[in-house]
Amino acid sequence: MLTIRKTIADKTIISESLEKGAWINLISPTEEEINKVAEQAGIFYDFLKYPLDDEERPRVEIEDDQILTIINIPVFDRQENIYDTIPLGIIITANHIVTVCLEDIKLLQDFYDGKVKGMATFKKTRFLFLILYKTATLYLKYLREINKKSEEIEWELHKSMKNKELIGLLNLEKSLVYFTTSLKSNQIVMEKLLKSNSLEKFSEDEDLLEDVIVENQQAIEMANIYTNILSGTMDAFASVISNNLNIVMKFLAAVTIILELPTMVASFFGMNVALPFQNSPFGFVYTLIISFIFSSFAALVLIKKKML
């Protein structure tokens, strides 16, 4: 999907032509749309293709007068119920700013509507930094959601140990690993942009980028903290599950011992030899009493040793 927007009088409107100062947005574009932008806007074909690889690493690439910035942005997969990251490419040229992504991400929605303060399609450097800022704040938002979900799952696990909750914790742990890796890669990109002289930056832009770096660093620290907490929680519940299994096995072993004694007594009295009480009309009752005494004694011993 190809859309073109341009800011006119503080309003962002949809445009039909690739005029100067326009924002070109490509969402999972077709080959025809890529070729159109490459030819009419004079943008390198490879720059438009790189962000469409979901394994593309964050980086800054400069060639001639074109600057490609690739960052990882957070997304939530509702089908898999897991948080993940995908690449977003931002290309700055002398006349245009281009965004390329595999999905129509929520991150750009406020830019579509012109709700981001200070955003203008012709202020390309500012536009790039605002996208970076929105990305960092979105990471923080999703990290808080992950923390809240982990607390809810932990509460459920206190009531009942189920595979569903454990798998949920595992998915959250995987999400935090994805976020931590992406945030660290984004941090390197931002620091490189701060030092780069290829971008035309005003003092306000540099202040904004420094704020972005601070927000991103905060997200990294939060992700590390939540990862450690979740990892500790997983280890704790693994120990609890193992301990519960040991308790069940110990209980079953104790019950087996108690039930085995009446079986042993009955086996002795089932032998085809002379036995006590064999001629007594109460022989069966005596056998039951003896079995009960042995089982009761065994139960008392096991209870004293805290095996029951």
C-alpha positions as protocol buffer text, in pm:
chain_id: "A"
residue {
  index: 1
  type: MET
  ca { x: 0 y: 0 z: 0 }
}
residue {
  index: 2
  type: LEU
  ca { x: 134 y: 340 z: -102 }
}
residue {
  index: 3
  type: THR
  ca { x: 10 y: 664 z: 53 }
}
residue {
  index: 4
  type: ILE
  ca { x: 148 y: 1016 z: 13 }
}
residue {
  index: 5
  type: ARG
  ca { x: 87 y: 1289 z: 270 }
}
residue {
  index: 6
  type: LYS
  ca { x: 196 y: 1649 z: 296 }
}
residue {
  index: 7
  type: THR
  ca { x: 172 y: 1910 z: 569 }
}
residue {
  index: 8
  type: ILE
  ca { x: 7 y: 2234 z: 460 }
}
residue {
  index: 9
  type: ALA
  ca { x: -81 y: 2506 z: 712 }
}
residue {
  index: 10
  type: ASP
  ca { x: -25 y: 2274 z: 1010 }
}
residue {
  index: 11
  type: LYS
  ca { x: -257 y: 2012 z: 859 }
}
residue {
  index: 12
  type: THR
  ca { x: -144 y: 1680 z: 714 }
}
residue {
  index: 13
  type: ILE
  ca { x: -344 y: 1594 z: 404 }
}
residue {
  index: 14
  type: ILE
  ca { x: -332 y: 1310 z: 152 }
}
residue {
  index: 15
  type: SER
  ca { x: -159 y: 1400 z: -171 }
}
residue {
  index: 16
  type: GLU
  ca { x: -164 y: 1236 z: -511 }
}
residue {
  index: 17
  type: SER
  ca { x: 179 y: 1340 z: -636 }
}
residue {
  index: 18
  type: LEU
  ca { x: 534 y: 1282 z: -511 }
}
residue {
  index: 19
  type: GLU
  ca { x: 596 y: 1654 z: -474 }
}
residue {
  index: 20
  type: LYS
  ca { x: 874 y: 1810 z: -270 }
}
residue {
  index: 21
  type: GLY
  ca { x: 825 y: 1795 z: 107 }
}
residue {
  index: 22
  type: ALA
  ca { x: 591 y: 1495 z: 87 }
}
residue {
  index: 23
  type: TRP
  ca { x: 587 y: 1195 z: 320 }
}
residue {
  index: 24
  type: ILE
  ca { x: 579 y: 868 z: 125 }
}
residue {
  index: 25
  type: ASN
  ca { x: 448 y: 578 z: 332 }
}
residue {
  index: 26
  type: LEU
  ca { x: 488 y: 221 z: 205 }
}
residue {
  index: 27
  type: ILE
  ca { x: 310 y: -59 z: 391 }
}
residue {
  index: 28
  type: SER
  ca { x: 390 y: -409 z: 262 }
}
residue {
  index: 29
  type: PRO
  ca { x: 428 y: -258 z: -87 }
}
residue {
  index: 30
  type: THR
  ca { x: 399 y: -441 z: -414 }
}
residue {
  index: 31
  type: GLU
  ca { x: 690 y: -454 z: -655 }
}
residue {
  index: 32
  type: GLU
  ca { x: 508 y: -204 z: -875 }
}
residue {
  index: 33
  type: GLU
  ca { x: 477 y: 48 z: -590 }
}
residue {
  index: 34
  type: ILE
  ca { x: 844 y: 7 z: -499 }
}
residue {
  index: 35
  type: ASN
  ca { x: 951 y: 68 z: -856 }
}
residue {
  index: 36
  type: LYS
  ca { x: 722 y: 372 z: -881 }
}
residue {
  index: 37
  type: VAL
  ca { x: 873 y: 537 z: -573 }
}
residue {
  index: 38
  type: ALA
  ca { x: 1227 y: 443 z: -676 }
}
residue {
  index: 39
  type: GLU
  ca { x: 1184 y: 596 z: -1024 }
}
residue {
  index: 40
  type: GLN
  ca { x: 973 y: 903 z: -949 }
}
residue {
  index: 41
  type: ALA
  ca { x: 1135 y: 1002 z: -618 }
}
residue {
  index: 42
  type: GLY
  ca { x: 1485 y: 892 z: -716 }
}
residue {
  index: 43
  type: ILE
  ca { x: 1528 y: 666 z: -412 }
}
residue {
  index: 44
  type: PHE
  ca { x: 1762 y: 369 z: -415 }
}
residue {
  index: 45
  type: TYR
  ca { x: 1573 y: 47 z: -479 }
}
residue {
  index: 46
  type: ASP
  ca { x: 1773 y: -142 z: -215 }
}
residue {
  index: 47
  type: PHE
  ca { x: 1687 y: 118 z: 49 }
}
residue {
  index: 48
  type: LEU
  ca { x: 1319 y: 46 z: -14 }
}
residue {
  index: 49
  type: LYS
  ca { x: 1369 y: -332 z: 2 }
}
residue {
  index: 50
  type: TYR
  ca { x: 1589 y: -365 z: 311 }
}
residue {
  index: 51
  type: PRO
  ca { x: 1313 y: -288 z: 570 }
}
residue {
  index: 52
  type: LEU
  ca { x: 1084 y: -552 z: 413 }
}
residue {
  index: 53
  type: ASP
  ca { x: 1308 y: -827 z: 550 }
}
residue {
  index: 54
  type: ASP
  ca { x: 1170 y: -911 z: 896 }
}
residue {
  index: 55
  type: GLU
  ca { x: 1519 y: -1015 z: 1009 }
}
residue {
  index: 56
  type: GLU
  ca { x: 1684 y: -688 z: 903 }
}
residue {
  index: 57
  type: ARG
  ca { x: 1901 y: -542 z: 1179 }
}
residue {
  index: 58
  type: PRO
  ca { x: 1874 y: -177 z: 1295 }
}
residue {
  index: 59
  type: ARG
  ca { x: 2139 y: 45 z: 1140 }
}
residue {
  index: 60
  type: VAL
  ca { x: 2210 y: 375 z: 962 }
}
residue {
  index: 61
  type: GLU
  ca { x: 2324 y: 364 z: 601 }
}
residue {
  index: 62
  type: ILE
  ca { x: 2426 y: 671 z: 403 }
}
residue {
  index: 63
  type: GLU
  ca { x: 2471 y: 681 z: 28 }
}
residue {
  index: 64
  type: ASP
  ca { x: 2505 y: 1000 z: -172 }
}
residue {
  index: 65
  type: ASP
  ca { x: 2240 y: 1237 z: -35 }
}
residue {
  index: 66
  type: GLN
  ca { x: 2011 y: 962 z: 97 }
}
residue {
  index: 67
  type: ILE
  ca { x: 2006 y: 841 z: 458 }
}
residue {
  index: 68
  type: LEU
  ca { x: 1843 y: 509 z: 549 }
}
residue {
  index: 69
  type: THR
  ca { x: 1761 y: 452 z: 917 }
}
residue {
  index: 70
  type: ILE
  ca { x: 1626 y: 111 z: 1017 }
}
residue {
  index: 71
  type: ILE
  ca { x: 1489 y: 56 z: 1368 }
}
residue {
  index: 72
  type: ASN
  ca { x: 1293 y: -222 z: 1533 }
}
residue {
  index: 73
  type: ILE
  ca { x: 946 y: -126 z: 1649 }
}
residue {
  index: 74
  type: PRO
  ca { x: 728 y: -322 z: 1896 }
}
residue {
  index: 75
  type: VAL
  ca { x: 410 y: -496 z: 1782 }
}
residue {
  index: 76
  type: PHE
  ca { x: 157 y: -722 z: 1954 }
}
residue {
  index: 77
  type: ASP
  ca { x: 57 y: -1045 z: 1779 }
}
residue {
  index: 78
  type: ARG
  ca { x: -297 y: -1119 z: 1902 }
}
residue {
  index: 79
  type: GLN
  ca { x: -311 y: -1463 z: 1741 }
}
residue {
  index: 80
  type: GLU
  ca { x: 9 y: -1586 z: 1908 }
}
residue {
  index: 81
  type: ASN
  ca { x: -53 y: -1364 z: 2214 }
}
residue {
  index: 82
  type: ILE
  ca { x: 309 y: -1251 z: 2208 }
}
residue {
  index: 83
  type: TYR
  ca { x: 493 y: -921 z: 2172 }
}
residue {
  index: 84
  type: ASP
  ca { x: 743 y: -903 z: 1890 }
}
residue {
  index: 85
  type: THR
  ca { x: 942 y: -649 z: 1689 }
}
residue {
  index: 86
  type: ILE
  ca { x: 955 y: -571 z: 1316 }
}
residue {
  index: 87
  type: PRO
  ca { x: 1182 y: -341 z: 1113 }
}
residue {
  index: 88
  type: LEU
  ca { x: 1076 y: 10 z: 1015 }
}
residue {
  index: 89
  type: GLY
  ca { x: 1280 y: 193 z: 753 }
}
residue {
  index: 90
  type: ILE
  ca { x: 1294 y: 573 z: 738 }
}
residue {
  index: 91
  type: ILE
  ca { x: 1461 y: 719 z: 430 }
}
residue {
  index: 92
  type: ILE
  ca { x: 1552 y: 1088 z: 415 }
}
residue {
  index: 93
  type: THR
  ca { x: 1636 y: 1253 z: 85 }
}
residue {
  index: 94
  type: ALA
  ca { x: 1669 y: 1614 z: -21 }
}
residue {
  index: 95
  type: ASN
  ca { x: 1301 y: 1630 z: -119 }
}
residue {
  index: 96
  type: HIS
  ca { x: 1117 y: 1350 z: 64 }
}
residue {
  index: 97
  type: ILE
  ca { x: 1089 y: 1137 z: 373 }
}
residue {
  index: 98
  type: VAL
  ca { x: 989 y: 775 z: 315 }
}
residue {
  index: 99
  type: THR
  ca { x: 873 y: 513 z: 568 }
}
residue {
  index: 100
  type: VAL
  ca { x: 872 y: 145 z: 476 }
}
residue {
  index: 101
  type: CYS
  ca { x: 726 y: -133 z: 689 }
}
residue {
  index: 102
  type: LEU
  ca { x: 579 y: -482 z: 657 }
}
residue {
  index: 103
  type: GLU
  ca { x: 264 y: -395 z: 855 }
}
residue {
  index: 104
  type: ASP
  ca { x: 31 y: -101 z: 902 }
}
residue {
  index: 105
  type: ILE
  ca { x: 161 y: -24 z: 1247 }
}
residue {
  index: 106
  type: LYS
  ca { x: -20 y: 161 z: 1523 }
}
residue {
  index: 107
  type: LEU
  ca { x: 289 y: 377 z: 1578 }
}
residue {
  index: 108
  type: LEU
  ca { x: 225 y: 588 z: 1266 }
}
residue {
  index: 109
  type: GLN
  ca { x: -148 y: 641 z: 1325 }
}
residue {
  index: 110
  type: ASP
  ca { x: -100 y: 972 z: 1509 }
}
residue {
  index: 111
  type: PHE
  ca { x: 127 y: 1091 z: 1227 }
}
residue {
  index: 112
  type: TYR
  ca { x: -146 y: 1004 z: 975 }
}
residue {
  index: 113
  type: ASP
  ca { x: -390 y: 1222 z: 1167 }
}
residue {
  index: 114
  type: GLY
  ca { x: -141 y: 1506 z: 1225 }
}
residue {
  index: 115
  type: LYS
  ca { x: -178 y: 1475 z: 1604 }
}
residue {
  index: 116
  type: VAL
  ca { x: 194 y: 1477 z: 1683 }
}
residue {
  index: 117
  type: LYS
  ca { x: 310 y: 1815 z: 1811 }
}
residue {
  index: 118
  type: GLY
  ca { x: 580 y: 1974 z: 1597 }
}
residue {
  index: 119
  type: MET
  ca { x: 533 y: 1723 z: 1315 }
}
residue {
  index: 120
  type: ALA
  ca { x: 557 y: 1844 z: 956 }
}
residue {
  index: 121
  type: THR
  ca { x: 639 y: 1634 z: 653 }
}
residue {
  index: 122
  type: PHE
  ca { x: 889 y: 1892 z: 523 }
}
residue {
  index: 123
  type: LYS
  ca { x: 1081 y: 1892 z: 854 }
}
residue {
  index: 124
  type: LYS
  ca { x: 1242 y: 1562 z: 773 }
}
residue {
  index: 125
  type: THR
  ca { x: 1499 y: 1540 z: 1054 }
}
residue {
  index: 126
  type: ARG
  ca { x: 1241 y: 1641 z: 1314 }
}
residue {
  index: 127
  type: PHE
  ca { x: 999 y: 1386 z: 1165 }
}
residue {
  index: 128
  type: LEU
  ca { x: 1261 y: 1110 z: 1201 }
}
residue {
  index: 129
  type: PHE
  ca { x: 1332 y: 1198 z: 1564 }
}
residue {
  index: 130
  type: LEU
  ca { x: 961 y: 1213 z: 1646 }
}
residue {
  index: 131
  type: ILE
  ca { x: 919 y: 859 z: 1507 }
}
residue {
  index: 132
  type: LEU
  ca { x: 1210 y: 748 z: 1727 }
}
residue {
  index: 133
  type: TYR
  ca { x: 1048 y: 917 z: 2027 }
}
residue {
  index: 134
  type: LYS
  ca { x: 713 y: 753 z: 1962 }
}
residue {
  index: 135
  type: THR
  ca { x: 890 y: 417 z: 1926 }
}
residue {
  index: 136
  type: ALA
  ca { x: 1061 y: 453 z: 2266 }
}
residue {
  index: 137
  type: THR
  ca { x: 734 y: 551 z: 2437 }
}
residue {
  index: 138
  type: LEU
  ca { x: 554 y: 258 z: 2273 }
}
residue {
  index: 139
  type: TYR
  ca { x: 819 y: 22 z: 2409 }
}
residue {
  index: 140
  type: LEU
  ca { x: 758 y: 165 z: 2757 }
}
residue {
  index: 141
  type: LYS
  ca { x: 383 y: 120 z: 2718 }
}
residue {
  index: 142
  type: TYR
  ca { x: 417 y: -244 z: 2609 }
}
residue {
  index: 143
  type: LEU
  ca { x: 667 y: -315 z: 2888 }
}
residue {
  index: 144
  type: ARG
  ca { x: 412 y: -196 z: 3144 }
}
residue {
  index: 145
  type: GLU
  ca { x: 152 y: -421 z: 2981 }
}
residue {
  index: 146
  type: ILE
  ca { x: 391 y: -717 z: 3000 }
}
residue {
  index: 147
  type: ASN
  ca { x: 455 y: -648 z: 3367 }
}
residue {
  index: 148
  type: LYS
  ca { x: 82 y: -626 z: 3439 }
}
residue {
  index: 149
  type: LYS
  ca { x: 11 y: -950 z: 3251 }
}
residue {
  index: 150
  type: SER
  ca { x: 291 y: -1133 z: 3432 }
}
residue {
  index: 151
  type: GLU
  ca { x: 143 y: -1025 z: 3768 }
}
residue {
  index: 152
  type: GLU
  ca { x: -203 y: -1150 z: 3661 }
}
residue {
  index: 153
  type: ILE
  ca { x: -62 y: -1486 z: 3550 }
}
residue {
  index: 154
  type: GLU
  ca { x: 140 y: -1515 z: 3871 }
}
residue {
  index: 155
  type: TRP
  ca { x: -180 y: -1461 z: 4072 }
}
residue {
  index: 156
  type: GLU
  ca { x: -353 y: -1736 z: 3871 }
}
residue {
  index: 157
  type: LEU
  ca { x: -60 y: -1970 z: 3935 }
}
residue {
  index: 158
  type: HIS
  ca { x: -95 y: -1916 z: 4310 }
}
residue {
  index: 159
  type: LYS
  ca { x: -445 y: -2066 z: 4284 }
}
residue {
  index: 160
  type: SER
  ca { x: -376 y: -2344 z: 4035 }
}
residue {
  index: 161
  type: MET
  ca { x: -72 y: -2474 z: 3848 }
}
residue {
  index: 162
  type: LYS
  ca { x: -178 y: -2503 z: 3484 }
}
residue {
  index: 163
  type: ASN
  ca { x: 17 y: -2535 z: 3161 }
}
residue {
  index: 164
  type: LYS
  ca { x: -176 y: -2242 z: 3010 }
}
residue {
  index: 165
  type: GLU
  ca { x: -40 y: -1996 z: 3267 }
}
residue {
  index: 166
  type: LEU
  ca { x: 313 y: -2133 z: 3243 }
}
residue {
  index: 167
  type: ILE
  ca { x: 309 y: -2103 z: 2863 }
}
residue {
  index: 168
  type: GLY
  ca { x: 182 y: -1746 z: 2906 }
}
residue {
  index: 169
  type: LEU
  ca { x: 479 y: -1662 z: 3128 }
}
residue {
  index: 170
  type: LEU
  ca { x: 714 y: -1824 z: 2876 }
}
residue {
  index: 171
  type: ASN
  ca { x: 567 y: -1608 z: 2594 }
}
residue {
  index: 172
  type: LEU
  ca { x: 615 y: -1295 z: 2803 }
}
residue {
  index: 173
  type: GLU
  ca { x: 975 y: -1394 z: 2874 }
}
residue {
  index: 174
  type: LYS
  ca { x: 1036 y: -1440 z: 2500 }
}
residue {
  index: 175
  type: SER
  ca { x: 878 y: -1099 z: 2435 }
}
residue {
  index: 176
  type: LEU
  ca { x: 1115 y: -935 z: 2682 }
}
residue {
  index: 177
  type: VAL
  ca { x: 1413 y: -1098 z: 2511 }
}
residue {
  index: 178
  type: TYR
  ca { x: 1297 y: -959 z: 2174 }
}
residue {
  index: 179
  type: PHE
  ca { x: 1243 y: -613 z: 2327 }
}
residue {
  index: 180
  type: THR
  ca { x: 1579 y: -603 z: 2506 }
}
residue {
  index: 181
  type: THR
  ca { x: 1770 y: -701 z: 2192 }
}
residue {
  index: 182
  type: SER
  ca { x: 1583 y: -450 z: 1974 }
}
residue {
  index: 183
  type: LEU
  ca { x: 1612 y: -166 z: 2224 }
}
residue {
  index: 184
  type: LYS
  ca { x: 1988 y: -208 z: 2250 }
}
residue {
  index: 185
  type: SER
  ca { x: 2018 y: -210 z: 1870 }
}
residue {
  index: 186
  type: ASN
  ca { x: 1798 y: 101 z: 1845 }
}
residue {
  index: 187
  type: GLN
  ca { x: 2016 y: 272 z: 2106 }
}
residue {
  index: 188
  type: ILE
  ca { x: 2324 y: 226 z: 1887 }
}
residue {
  index: 189
  type: VAL
  ca { x: 2136 y: 374 z: 1590 }
}
residue {
  index: 190
  type: MET
  ca { x: 2025 y: 678 z: 1792 }
}
residue {
  index: 191
  type: GLU
  ca { x: 2372 y: 746 z: 1926 }
}
residue {
  index: 192
  type: LYS
  ca { x: 2510 y: 725 z: 1572 }
}
residue {
  index: 193
  type: LEU
  ca { x: 2246 y: 973 z: 1451 }
}
residue {
  index: 194
  type: LEU
  ca { x: 2339 y: 1210 z: 1733 }
}
residue {
  index: 195
  type: LYS
  ca { x: 2704 y: 1207 z: 1628 }
}
residue {
  index: 196
  type: SER
  ca { x: 2634 y: 1214 z: 1253 }
}
residue {
  index: 197
  type: ASN
  ca { x: 2691 y: 1529 z: 1053 }
}
residue {
  index: 198
  type: SER
  ca { x: 2497 y: 1400 z: 753 }
}
residue {
  index: 199
  type: LEU
  ca { x: 2164 y: 1506 z: 903 }
}
residue {
  index: 200
  type: GLU
  ca { x: 2079 y: 1873 z: 918 }
}
residue {
  index: 201
  type: LYS
  ca { x: 2003 y: 1921 z: 1288 }
}
residue {
  index: 202
  type: PHE
  ca { x: 1894 y: 2233 z: 1474 }
}
residue {
  index: 203
  type: SER
  ca { x: 1953 y: 2267 z: 1848 }
}
residue {
  index: 204
  type: GLU
  ca { x: 1587 y: 2177 z: 1912 }
}
residue {
  index: 205
  type: ASP
  ca { x: 1632 y: 1859 z: 1708 }
}
residue {
  index: 206
  type: GLU
  ca { x: 1939 y: 1760 z: 1907 }
}
residue {
  index: 207
  type: ASP
  ca { x: 1749 y: 1816 z: 2232 }
}
residue {
  index: 208
  type: LEU
  ca { x: 1468 y: 1597 z: 2102 }
}
residue {
  index: 209
  type: LEU
  ca { x: 1709 y: 1320 z: 2004 }
}
residue {
  index: 210
  type: GLU
  ca { x: 1876 y: 1335 z: 2345 }
}
residue {
  index: 211
  type: ASP
  ca { x: 1530 y: 1296 z: 2503 }
}
residue {
  index: 212
  type: VAL
  ca { x: 1470 y: 996 z: 2277 }
}
residue {
  index: 213
  type: ILE
  ca { x: 1798 y: 837 z: 2388 }
}
residue {
  index: 214
  type: VAL
  ca { x: 1702 y: 888 z: 2754 }
}
residue {
  index: 215
  type: GLU
  ca { x: 1358 y: 732 z: 2696 }
}
residue {
  index: 216
  type: ASN
  ca { x: 1511 y: 440 z: 2511 }
}
residue {
  index: 217
  type: GLN
  ca { x: 1768 y: 386 z: 2788 }
}
residue {
  index: 218
  type: GLN
  ca { x: 1485 y: 384 z: 3040 }
}
residue {
  index: 219
  type: ALA
  ca { x: 1306 y: 122 z: 2831 }
}
residue {
  index: 220
  type: ILE
  ca { x: 1623 y: -91 z: 2824 }
}
residue {
  index: 221
  type: GLU
  ca { x: 1653 y: -74 z: 3204 }
}
residue {
  index: 222
  type: MET
  ca { x: 1284 y: -160 z: 3249 }
}
residue {
  index: 223
  type: ALA
  ca { x: 1316 y: -453 z: 3009 }
}
residue {
  index: 224
  type: ASN
  ca { x: 1621 y: -583 z: 3199 }
}
residue {
  index: 225
  type: ILE
  ca { x: 1442 y: -550 z: 3534 }
}
residue {
  index: 226
  type: TYR
  ca { x: 1126 y: -723 z: 3412 }
}
residue {
  index: 227
  type: THR
  ca { x: 1335 y: -997 z: 3247 }
}
residue {
  index: 228
  type: ASN
  ca { x: 1516 y: -1068 z: 3573 }
}
residue {
  index: 229
  type: ILE
  ca { x: 1191 y: -1066 z: 3770 }
}
residue {
  index: 230
  type: LEU
  ca { x: 1015 y: -1293 z: 3522 }
}
residue {
  index: 231
  type: SER
  ca { x: 1313 y: -1528 z: 3503 }
}
residue {
  index: 232
  type: GLY
  ca { x: 1318 y: -1552 z: 3883 }
}
residue {
  index: 233
  type: THR
  ca { x: 943 y: -1610 z: 3889 }
}
residue {
  index: 234
  type: MET
  ca { x: 972 y: -1890 z: 3632 }
}
residue {
  index: 235
  type: ASP
  ca { x: 1251 y: -2054 z: 3835 }
}
residue {
  index: 236
  type: ALA
  ca { x: 1049 y: -2022 z: 4155 }
}
residue {
  index: 237
  type: PHE
  ca { x: 740 y: -2180 z: 4003 }
}
residue {
  index: 238
  type: ALA
  ca { x: 952 y: -2456 z: 3849 }
}
residue {
  index: 239
  type: SER
  ca { x: 1081 y: -2533 z: 4200 }
}
residue {
  index: 240
  type: VAL
  ca { x: 727 y: -2522 z: 4340 }
}
residue {
  index: 241
  type: ILE
  ca { x: 602 y: -2763 z: 4073 }
}
residue {
  index: 242
  type: SER
  ca { x: 894 y: -2999 z: 4138 }
}
residue {
  index: 243
  type: ASN
  ca { x: 832 y: -2979 z: 4513 }
}
residue {
  index: 244
  type: ASN
  ca { x: 461 y: -3049 z: 4467 }
}
residue {
  index: 245
  type: LEU
  ca { x: 546 y: -3353 z: 4256 }
}
residue {
  index: 246
  type: ASN
  ca { x: 782 y: -3480 z: 4528 }
}
residue {
  index: 247
  type: ILE
  ca { x: 507 y: -3436 z: 4789 }
}
residue {
  index: 248
  type: VAL
  ca { x: 258 y: -3631 z: 4575 }
}
residue {
  index: 249
  type: MET
  ca { x: 509 y: -3911 z: 4512 }
}
residue {
  index: 250
  type: LYS
  ca { x: 594 y: -3928 z: 4883 }
}
residue {
  index: 251
  type: PHE
  ca { x: 224 y: -3948 z: 4973 }
}
residue {
  index: 252
  type: LEU
  ca { x: 160 y: -4223 z: 4716 }
}
residue {
  index: 253
  type: ALA
  ca { x: 459 y: -4421 z: 4847 }
}
residue {
  index: 254
  type: ALA
  ca { x: 325 y: -4393 z: 5204 }
}
residue {
  index: 255
  type: VAL
  ca { x: -23 y: -4505 z: 5098 }
}
residue {
  index: 256
  type: THR
  ca { x: 130 y: -4799 z: 4907 }
}
residue {
  index: 257
  type: ILE
  ca { x: 314 y: -4911 z: 5223 }
}
residue {
  index: 258
  type: ILE
  ca { x: -3 y: -4891 z: 5434 }
}
residue {
  index: 259
  type: LEU
  ca { x: -207 y: -5088 z: 5178 }
}
residue {
  index: 260
  type: GLU
  ca { x: 69 y: -5345 z: 5134 }
}
residue {
  index: 261
  type: LEU
  ca { x: 56 y: -5463 z: 5499 }
}
residue {
  index: 262
  type: PRO
  ca { x: -306 y: -5597 z: 5488 }
}
residue {
  index: 263
  type: THR
  ca { x: -216 y: -5768 z: 5160 }
}
residue {
  index: 264
  type: MET
  ca { x: 82 y: -5935 z: 5328 }
}
residue {
  index: 265
  type: VAL
  ca { x: -127 y: -6053 z: 5626 }
}
residue {
  index: 266
  type: ALA
  ca { x: -397 y: -6189 z: 5392 }
}
residue {
  index: 267
  type: SER
  ca { x: -126 y: -6371 z: 5191 }
}
residue {
  index: 268
  type: PHE
  ca { x: 4 y: -6545 z: 5506 }
}
residue {
  index: 269
  type: PHE
  ca { x: -343 y: -6660 z: 5607 }
}
residue {
  index: 270
  type: GLY
  ca { x: -404 y: -6782 z: 5254 }
}
residue {
  index: 271
  type: MET
  ca { x: -126 y: -7042 z: 5276 }
}
residue {
  index: 272
  type: ASN
  ca { x: -226 y: -7409 z: 5267 }
}
residue {
  index: 273
  type: VAL
  ca { x: -63 y: -7493 z: 5605 }
}
residue {
  index: 274
  type: ALA
  ca { x: -173 y: -7502 z: 5969 }
}
residue {
  index: 275
  type: LEU
  ca { x: -244 y: -7144 z: 6082 }
}
residue {
  index: 276
  type: PRO
  ca { x: -378 y: -6975 z: 6395 }
}
residue {
  index: 277
  type: PHE
  ca { x: -754 y: -6919 z: 6405 }
}
residue {
  index: 278
  type: GLN
  ca { x: -814 y: -7155 z: 6111 }
}
residue {
  index: 279
  type: ASN
  ca { x: -1074 y: -7352 z: 6308 }
}
residue {
  index: 280
  type: SER
  ca { x: -1221 y: -7048 z: 6483 }
}
residue {
  index: 281
  type: PRO
  ca { x: -1553 y: -6907 z: 6357 }
}
residue {
  index: 282
  type: PHE
  ca { x: -1402 y: -6558 z: 6414 }
}
residue {
  index: 283
  type: GLY
  ca { x: -1084 y: -6628 z: 6215 }
}
residue {
  index: 284
  type: PHE
  ca { x: -1173 y: -6380 z: 5942 }
}
residue {
  index: 285
  type: VAL
  ca { x: -1246 y: -6106 z: 6196 }
}
residue {
  index: 286
  type: TYR
  ca { x: -916 y: -6172 z: 6373 }
}
residue {
  index: 287
  type: THR
  ca { x: -734 y: -6147 z: 6039 }
}
residue {
  index: 288
  type: LEU
  ca { x: -898 y: -5809 z: 5971 }
}
residue {
  index: 289
  type: ILE
  ca { x: -806 y: -5685 z: 6319 }
}
residue {
  index: 290
  type: ILE
  ca { x: -442 y: -5791 z: 6274 }
}
residue {
  index: 291
  type: SER
  ca { x: -431 y: -5618 z: 5933 }
}
residue {
  index: 292
  type: PHE
  ca { x: -584 y: -5303 z: 6083 }
}
residue {
  index: 293
  type: ILE
  ca { x: -330 y: -5301 z: 6367 }
}
residue {
  index: 294
  type: PHE
  ca { x: -34 y: -5332 z: 6128 }
}
residue {
  index: 295
  type: SER
  ca { x: -173 y: -5063 z: 5895 }
}
residue {
  index: 296
  type: SER
  ca { x: -249 y: -4828 z: 6185 }
}
residue {
  index: 297
  type: PHE
  ca { x: 101 y: -4875 z: 6326 }
}
residue {
  index: 298
  type: ALA
  ca { x: 258 y: -4807 z: 5986 }
}
residue {
  index: 299
  type: ALA
  ca { x: 38 y: -4498 z: 5942 }
}
residue {
  index: 300
  type: LEU
  ca { x: 142 y: -4362 z: 6284 }
}
residue {
  index: 301
  type: VAL
  ca { x: 512 y: -4414 z: 6202 }
}
residue {
  index: 302
  type: LEU
  ca { x: 473 y: -4238 z: 5865 }
}
residue {
  index: 303
  type: ILE
  ca { x: 279 y: -3950 z: 6022 }
}
residue {
  index: 304
  type: LYS
  ca { x: 549 y: -3913 z: 6289 }
}
residue {
  index: 305
  type: LYS
  ca { x: 813 y: -3893 z: 6012 }
}
residue {
  index: 306
  type: LYS
  ca { x: 590 y: -3638 z: 5833 }
}
residue {
  index: 307
  type: MET
  ca { x: 544 y: -3856 z: 5529 }
}
residue {
  index: 308
  type: LEU
  ca { x: 165 y: -3827 z: 5547 }
}
